[in-house]
Amino acid sequence: MLTAVLLAVAAFAATNVDNLFVLLACFADARGAARAVVIGQYIGSMALVAFAAVIAALMIHIPRAYVGLIGVMPILIGVGKALELFRRNGASMHGAADGVSPLSRTDGRVGAARTRSIVWMVATVAIANGSDNLAVYVPLFAARPLAEDIVVGLVFVVMVGIWCALANWLVSHRLIGRPIRRYAPLVLPWVLILIGFSVMLGNGTLSAFGL
């Protein structure tokens, strides 16, 4: 059982190093909606774990080219975030009519919509960036008995929380948090677009569809 725990920790850490940097940008961009980032990360990560467990149980072989189509989602999100940045910069240069940026309003409906948007974005990116995770998780689940698979799943739940706590701590840090909060939202759109293309290239999606 201890071996299963250690393997699960190693597998999660090895496949989520890049996702830690994405979480940094997401926490910095969320501007006070850290809970939404955590919820989105849990939804995306647990979806990957569940999918890997199902594949391992049923031994379904999905062509990598089709798995790579998931990369379209972070590209679309990245483009949307880039357009949002351009609009925000334009609004800050010309000034809002009432002196308040639309993004800073605290209306309940706007806040709820923004929270749902952040949850959806983080979950989608976590899933789209998880093709490598599946390559590790599936054999990890397939090679172990059910009891150890449950332990592995619980370890993943704990590790997602640790990953979120680490990223949030770095963003909130007194010294290094300020530059992260300032520059990470500017980098986030391009990181998402890069992730999308890397997912498709890594799975041979572009070549498979003649692109």
Secondary structure, DSSP 8 states (H G I E B T S, - for coil): -HHHHHHHHHHHHHHSHHHHHHHHHHHHHHSS-HHHHHHHHHHHHHHHHHHHHHHHHHT----HHHHGGGGHHHHHHHHHHHHHHHHHHHHHHH--TTS--GGG---HHHHHHHHHHHHHHHHHHHHHTTHHHHHHHHHHHHTS-HHHHHHHHHHHHHHHHHHHHHHHHHHH-TTTHHHHHHHHHHHHHHHHHHHHHHHHHHTTHHHHTT-
